[in-house]
Amino acid sequence: MISVKQTNLYSEVLKELNYSFGNVFIFNGFIVSEMNQGINVSWSNHAKQIVEDVSCYLGTDGSDIIYISNRINSYAVMAADWLKFFKSNYYLKAYYIVSNKPTSKINFVVENLFFKNKIKNFNSLYEAVNWAKKGIVEVA
């Protein structure tokens, strides 16, 4: 697994948001998040701040954005907190998870229970970004 900062994609970043719990890279039409090792991502402690910052910067509710979770580190996601995201009137065009860890399939299934829209798993950041650049949202 490779960070956005270690790729040629980094030159395409419009804005980088750095938090104590991870980094978010804003591109044209999509964002990539990279959370720190061992954190427990929740709506109130992490996601709400990211969503508000990205929404403010882009001036959108997210319905035109593809969110790519580049899971270069191991961490937990409070899957049920996706309900708080949607209840707060935020949306996503699609949600891509990049991970090649054995536990990623289990996490994918659990998150898919709470995420209302399109969700897809990738083994490569480049593959996810290529899909995002093409605006592909269908689930294979």
C-alpha positions as CSV (number, residue, x, y, z in Angstrom):
1,M,0.0,0.0,0.0
2,I,1.2,3.4,-1.0
3,S,0.4,6.9,0.2
4,V,-0.7,9.6,-2.2
5,K,2.4,11.6,-1.2
6,Q,4.6,8.8,-2.6
7,T,2.9,8.8,-6.0
8,N,2.8,11.1,-9.1
9,L,-0.9,11.7,-8.1
10,Y,0.4,14.1,-5.4
11,S,1.0,16.8,-8.1
12,E,-2.7,16.8,-8.9
13,V,-3.8,17.5,-5.3
14,L,-5.9,20.8,-5.1
15,K,-5.7,21.0,-1.3
16,E,-4.2,18.8,1.5
17,L,-5.9,18.7,4.9
18,N,-3.7,17.5,7.7
19,Y,-5.3,16.4,11.0
20,S,-3.8,14.7,14.1
21,F,-5.7,11.5,13.0
22,G,-4.8,11.5,9.3
23,N,-4.7,13.3,6.0
24,V,-7.2,14.1,3.3
25,F,-6.2,15.0,-0.3
26,I,-8.7,16.9,-2.4
27,F,-8.6,16.3,-6.1
28,N,-10.9,17.4,-8.9
29,G,-14.0,15.3,-8.4
30,F,-12.8,13.0,-5.7
31,I,-11.0,13.0,-2.3
32,V,-8.6,10.5,-0.8
33,S,-8.3,10.0,2.9
34,E,-5.4,8.2,4.8
35,M,-6.1,7.7,8.5
36,N,-3.4,7.1,11.0
37,Q,-2.6,3.7,12.5
38,G,-4.8,2.4,15.3
39,I,-7.4,5.1,15.4
40,N,-11.1,4.4,15.8
41,V,-12.8,6.7,13.2
42,S,-16.1,8.1,14.4
43,W,-18.4,10.8,13.1
44,S,-18.0,13.2,16.1
45,N,-14.3,12.9,16.5
46,H,-13.1,12.6,12.9
47,A,-15.5,12.4,10.0
48,K,-17.6,15.4,10.8
49,Q,-14.5,17.7,10.8
50,I,-13.3,16.3,7.5
51,V,-16.8,16.6,5.9
52,E,-17.2,20.2,7.1
53,D,-13.8,21.2,5.8
54,V,-14.1,19.5,2.4
55,S,-17.7,20.9,2.0
56,C,-16.5,24.4,2.8
57,Y,-13.5,24.2,0.4
58,L,-15.5,22.7,-2.5
59,G,-18.9,24.3,-1.7
60,T,-20.8,21.0,-2.1
61,D,-22.9,18.6,-0.1
62,G,-20.7,15.8,-1.5
63,S,-23.2,14.4,-4.0
64,D,-20.7,15.1,-6.8
65,I,-17.7,13.7,-5.0
66,I,-16.2,10.2,-4.9
67,Y,-14.6,9.4,-1.5
68,I,-11.6,7.1,-1.7
69,S,-10.5,5.6,1.7
70,N,-6.8,4.7,1.1
71,R,-6.3,2.3,4.0
72,I,-2.5,2.3,4.2
73,N,-2.7,1.8,7.9
74,S,-4.9,-0.4,10.1
75,Y,-7.7,1.4,11.9
76,A,-11.3,0.9,12.8
77,V,-14.3,2.6,11.4
78,M,-17.6,3.1,13.3
79,A,-19.7,1.8,10.4
80,A,-23.0,2.9,12.0
81,D,-21.8,6.5,12.0
82,W,-22.5,6.5,8.2
83,L,-26.1,7.0,9.4
84,K,-25.1,10.3,11.1
85,F,-23.3,11.4,7.9
86,F,-26.5,11.0,5.9
87,K,-28.7,12.4,8.6
88,S,-26.6,15.5,8.5
89,N,-27.6,16.0,4.8
90,Y,-24.3,15.0,3.3
91,Y,-24.0,12.7,0.4
92,L,-21.3,11.0,-1.8
93,K,-21.4,10.0,-5.5
94,A,-19.6,6.8,-4.5
95,Y,-17.3,5.4,-1.8
96,Y,-14.2,3.4,-2.7
97,I,-12.1,1.5,-0.3
98,V,-8.5,0.7,-1.2
99,S,-7.1,-2.2,0.8
100,N,-5.4,-5.5,0.2
101,K,-5.5,-6.7,3.8
102,P,-7.4,-9.9,4.6
103,T,-9.7,-8.1,7.1
104,S,-10.8,-5.6,4.4
105,K,-13.5,-7.9,3.0
106,I,-15.2,-8.2,6.4
107,N,-14.9,-4.4,7.0
108,F,-16.4,-3.8,3.5
109,V,-19.4,-6.0,4.3
110,V,-20.0,-4.3,7.6
111,E,-19.7,-0.7,6.1
112,N,-21.9,-1.7,3.2
113,L,-24.7,-2.4,5.7
114,F,-24.8,1.3,6.7
115,F,-23.6,3.1,3.6
116,K,-26.6,4.0,1.4
117,N,-24.9,4.6,-2.0
118,K,-22.4,2.9,-4.2
119,I,-19.4,1.3,-2.5
120,K,-16.5,-0.6,-4.2
121,N,-13.3,-2.3,-3.0
122,F,-10.0,-1.9,-4.8
123,N,-6.5,-3.4,-4.2
124,S,-4.7,-0.4,-5.8
125,L,-4.9,3.3,-5.2
126,Y,-4.2,3.9,-9.0
127,E,-7.1,1.6,-9.9
128,A,-9.5,3.5,-7.6
129,V,-8.3,6.9,-8.9
130,N,-8.7,5.8,-12.5
131,W,-12.3,4.8,-11.8
132,A,-12.9,8.1,-10.0
133,K,-11.4,10.1,-12.9
134,K,-13.8,8.4,-15.3
135,G,-16.7,9.0,-12.9
136,I,-17.5,5.3,-12.6
137,V,-19.9,4.6,-9.8
138,E,-21.4,1.3,-10.6
139,V,-20.6,-1.6,-8.3
140,A,-19.1,-4.7,-10.0
